[in-house]
């Protein structure tokens, strides 16, 4: 098929079209039964798979100069609303494995992002919104203003005494960040790179909770650090499958 980009994309599209047309014998493209194609598309459960097959079929029709009616195109468009997003299953997290993967990350900004998530227990959505102006240094403590869940303004801190290397590296990163610019990468990028490494960003928040509880044996300190309103929510984190040993 022409016009599909790279060889890998062309191969993917060809396989998708083969699947959609496998019950049909086409001597001439005028013999195409579009309803059978739609039946195949309806059976596809996940959004990404559906999009791949739909786009491949549209490319095929374009190449073969097959005109699809507006009703067919609308049906294909609305069909996508019934599909679900496939979530990639990750193995049970192990903090030692995760920290080793973070340690060998060459991108310093990416590495600091994950280290900051683990140290503070911040949500990745909160970390990704931090600007230079949100960061203040007082007596060797870094105070970071964030907009938390429910659009509530909150503050988290990192002490040089607790983690001098992270503290110094964060100060350098903040100093290098331009005015009004975000200090860290976007939420989507951080999540994508974490999954590529084999963990989820939220694993770092879970690990933060369990490490803090192991150190303090005080669930109220964990609740306060995670900024939870309900102890039941904190217990969910403490009972999570992330292994910190």
C-alpha positions as CSV (number, residue, x, y, z in Angstrom):
1,X,0.0,0.0,0.0
2,X,1.3,3.5,-0.9
3,X,1.0,6.6,1.2
4,X,1.3,4.8,4.6
5,X,4.6,6.1,5.6
6,X,7.3,3.8,6.8
7,X,7.7,0.1,5.9
8,X,6.7,-0.9,9.4
9,X,3.5,1.1,9.1
10,X,2.7,-0.3,5.7
11,X,3.1,-3.8,7.0
12,X,0.9,-3.1,10.0
13,X,-1.8,-1.6,7.7
14,X,-1.6,-4.5,5.3
15,X,-2.2,-7.0,8.1
16,X,-5.1,-4.9,9.4
17,X,-6.7,-4.9,5.9
18,X,-6.1,-8.6,5.5
19,X,-8.0,-9.2,8.8
20,X,-10.9,-7.0,7.7
21,X,-11.2,-8.6,4.3
22,X,-10.4,-12.2,5.2
23,X,-14.1,-13.4,4.8
24,X,-14.4,-11.8,1.3
25,X,-13.1,-12.9,-2.1
26,X,-12.4,-9.8,-4.1
27,X,-12.0,-10.3,-7.8
28,X,-12.9,-6.7,-8.3
29,X,-13.0,-4.0,-5.6
30,X,-16.6,-3.3,-6.6
31,X,-17.3,-6.7,-4.9
32,X,-16.3,-5.2,-1.6
33,X,-19.0,-5.8,1.1
34,X,-18.5,-2.8,3.4
35,X,-21.1,-4.1,6.0
36,X,-18.9,-7.2,6.6
37,X,-16.0,-4.8,7.2
38,X,-18.1,-2.9,9.7
39,X,-19.0,-6.2,11.5
40,X,-15.3,-6.9,11.8
41,X,-14.6,-3.4,13.2
42,X,-17.4,-3.8,15.8
43,X,-15.7,-6.9,17.2
44,X,-12.5,-4.9,18.0
45,X,-12.6,-4.1,21.7
46,X,-9.7,-1.6,22.2
47,X,-9.4,2.0,20.9
48,X,-5.8,1.7,19.6
49,X,-6.6,-1.5,17.7
50,X,-9.8,0.0,16.3
51,X,-8.0,3.1,15.1
52,X,-5.3,1.1,13.4
53,X,-7.8,-1.1,11.5
54,X,-10.1,1.8,10.6
55,X,-7.2,3.9,9.3
56,X,-5.8,1.0,7.3
57,X,-9.2,0.4,5.7
58,X,-9.6,4.1,4.8
59,X,-6.1,4.0,3.2
60,X,-7.1,0.9,1.3
61,X,-10.3,2.6,0.0
62,X,-8.4,5.7,-0.9
63,X,-5.8,3.7,-2.8
64,X,-8.5,1.6,-4.6
65,X,-10.6,4.7,-5.3
66,X,-13.5,3.3,-3.3
67,X,-16.0,6.0,-2.2
68,X,-17.5,5.5,1.2
69,X,-20.8,7.2,1.9
70,X,-21.1,9.8,4.7
71,X,-23.3,7.4,6.6
72,X,-20.6,4.8,6.6
73,X,-17.9,7.3,7.7
74,X,-20.1,8.6,10.5
75,X,-20.8,5.1,11.7
76,X,-17.1,4.3,11.8
77,X,-16.5,7.5,13.7
78,X,-19.1,6.9,16.3
79,X,-18.1,3.2,16.6
80,X,-14.9,4.4,18.2
81,X,-16.9,5.8,21.2
82,X,-17.8,2.2,22.3
83,X,-14.2,1.1,22.5
84,X,-12.0,1.1,25.6
85,X,-8.4,2.1,26.1
86,X,-6.2,-0.9,26.7
87,X,-4.1,-0.5,29.8
88,X,-0.7,-2.0,29.8
89,X,-0.3,-4.4,32.8
90,X,2.8,-3.8,34.8
91,X,4.4,-6.3,37.1
92,X,4.3,-5.8,40.9
93,X,6.6,-2.9,41.7
94,X,9.8,-3.4,43.5
95,X,11.4,-0.2,44.9
96,X,15.0,-1.5,44.6
97,X,14.4,-2.4,40.9
98,X,12.7,1.0,40.3
99,X,15.4,3.1,41.9
100,X,18.1,1.2,40.0
101,X,16.3,2.0,36.7
102,X,16.0,5.7,37.8
103,X,19.7,5.7,38.8
104,X,20.9,4.8,35.3
105,X,18.6,7.3,33.5
106,X,20.8,9.5,31.4
107,X,18.4,12.4,31.0
108,X,19.1,14.4,34.2
109,X,15.8,16.2,34.1
110,X,13.9,13.0,33.8
111,X,15.9,11.4,36.5
112,X,15.3,14.3,38.9
113,X,11.6,14.2,38.1
114,X,11.3,10.6,39.3
115,X,13.5,11.2,42.3
116,X,11.4,14.2,43.3
117,X,8.2,12.1,43.0
118,X,9.6,9.5,45.3
119,X,10.9,12.0,47.8
120,X,7.8,14.1,48.0
121,X,5.0,11.7,47.2
122,X,3.6,14.2,44.7
123,X,1.2,13.1,42.0
124,X,2.8,13.3,38.6
125,X,0.0,15.7,37.5
126,X,1.1,18.0,40.4
127,X,4.8,17.8,39.7
128,X,4.5,18.5,36.0
129,X,2.7,21.8,36.6
130,X,5.5,23.3,38.9
131,X,7.0,26.5,37.5
132,X,10.1,28.3,38.7
133,X,8.0,30.9,40.5
134,X,6.4,28.1,42.6
135,X,9.8,27.2,44.2
136,X,11.2,29.1,47.2
137,X,14.3,28.5,49.3
138,X,14.2,29.2,53.0
139,X,16.9,28.0,55.4
140,X,18.1,25.1,53.3
141,X,14.5,24.0,52.7
142,X,12.9,23.9,49.2
143,X,9.2,24.9,49.4
144,X,7.1,24.1,46.4
145,X,3.6,25.5,45.9
146,X,1.3,23.2,44.0
147,X,-2.3,23.0,42.9
148,X,-3.5,19.7,44.4
149,X,-6.5,17.5,44.0
150,X,-9.7,19.5,43.9
151,X,-7.7,22.6,42.8
152,X,-6.5,23.2,46.3
153,X,-3.3,25.2,46.8
154,X,-0.8,23.3,48.9
155,X,2.9,23.2,49.7
156,X,5.4,20.4,49.9
157,X,9.0,20.7,51.0
158,X,12.4,19.0,50.4
159,X,15.1,19.5,53.1
160,X,18.8,19.6,52.3
161,X,19.3,17.7,55.5
162,X,17.2,14.8,54.4
163,X,18.5,14.5,50.8
164,X,21.4,16.8,50.1
165,X,22.2,15.5,46.6
166,X,18.6,15.8,45.4
167,X,18.3,19.2,47.0
168,X,21.4,20.6,45.3
169,X,20.4,19.1,41.9
170,X,16.9,20.5,42.1
171,X,18.2,23.9,42.9
172,X,20.5,23.7,39.9
173,X,17.5,22.6,37.7
174,X,15.3,25.4,39.0
175,X,18.0,27.9,38.5
176,X,18.4,26.8,34.8
177,X,14.7,27.0,34.2
178,X,13.5,30.2,32.5
179,X,10.9,32.5,34.2
180,X,7.3,31.2,34.1
181,X,8.4,27.9,32.5
182,X,7.7,24.4,33.9
183,X,10.6,22.9,35.9
184,X,9.8,19.3,35.0
185,X,8.6,17.4,32.0
186,X,4.9,17.0,31.1
187,X,2.7,14.4,32.8
188,X,2.3,12.4,29.6
189,X,6.0,12.3,28.9
190,X,6.9,11.3,32.4
191,X,4.3,8.5,32.4
192,X,5.3,7.3,29.0
193,X,9.0,7.1,29.9
194,X,8.2,5.4,33.2
195,X,6.2,2.7,31.5
196,X,9.0,2.1,29.1
197,X,11.3,1.5,32.1
198,X,8.8,-0.9,33.6
199,X,7.1,1.0,36.4
200,X,4.3,3.5,36.8
201,X,4.8,7.1,38.1
202,X,2.2,6.4,40.8
203,X,4.4,3.5,42.1
204,X,6.7,6.2,43.4
205,X,3.9,7.8,45.4
206,X,2.9,4.4,46.8
207,X,6.6,3.7,47.7
208,X,6.9,7.1,49.3
209,X,3.9,6.2,51.6
210,X,5.3,2.8,52.6
211,X,8.9,4.0,53.2
212,X,7.6,6.9,55.3
213,X,5.4,4.6,57.4
214,X,8.3,2.1,57.9
215,X,10.4,4.9,59.2
216,X,7.8,6.5,61.4
217,X,5.2,3.9,62.1
218,X,2.8,6.8,62.2
219,X,-0.1,6.6,59.7
220,X,-1.0,10.3,60.4
221,X,2.4,11.4,59.1
222,X,1.8,9.4,55.9
223,X,-1.7,10.9,55.6
224,X,-0.3,14.4,56.0
225,X,2.5,13.8,53.5
226,X,0.1,12.4,50.8
227,X,-2.3,15.2,51.7
228,X,-5.2,12.7,52.1
229,X,-8.4,13.7,53.9
230,X,-9.3,10.2,54.9
231,X,-7.2,7.6,56.6
232,X,-8.9,4.8,54.6
233,X,-7.3,6.2,51.5
234,X,-3.9,6.2,53.1
235,X,-4.3,2.6,54.2
236,X,-4.9,1.7,50.5
237,X,-1.5,3.0,49.7
238,X,0.1,1.2,52.7
239,X,-1.5,-2.1,51.5
240,X,-0.4,-1.6,47.9
241,X,1.6,-4.3,46.2
242,X,4.7,-2.1,45.8
243,X,7.6,-4.0,47.5
244,X,10.0,-1.7,49.4
245,X,12.3,-4.4,50.8
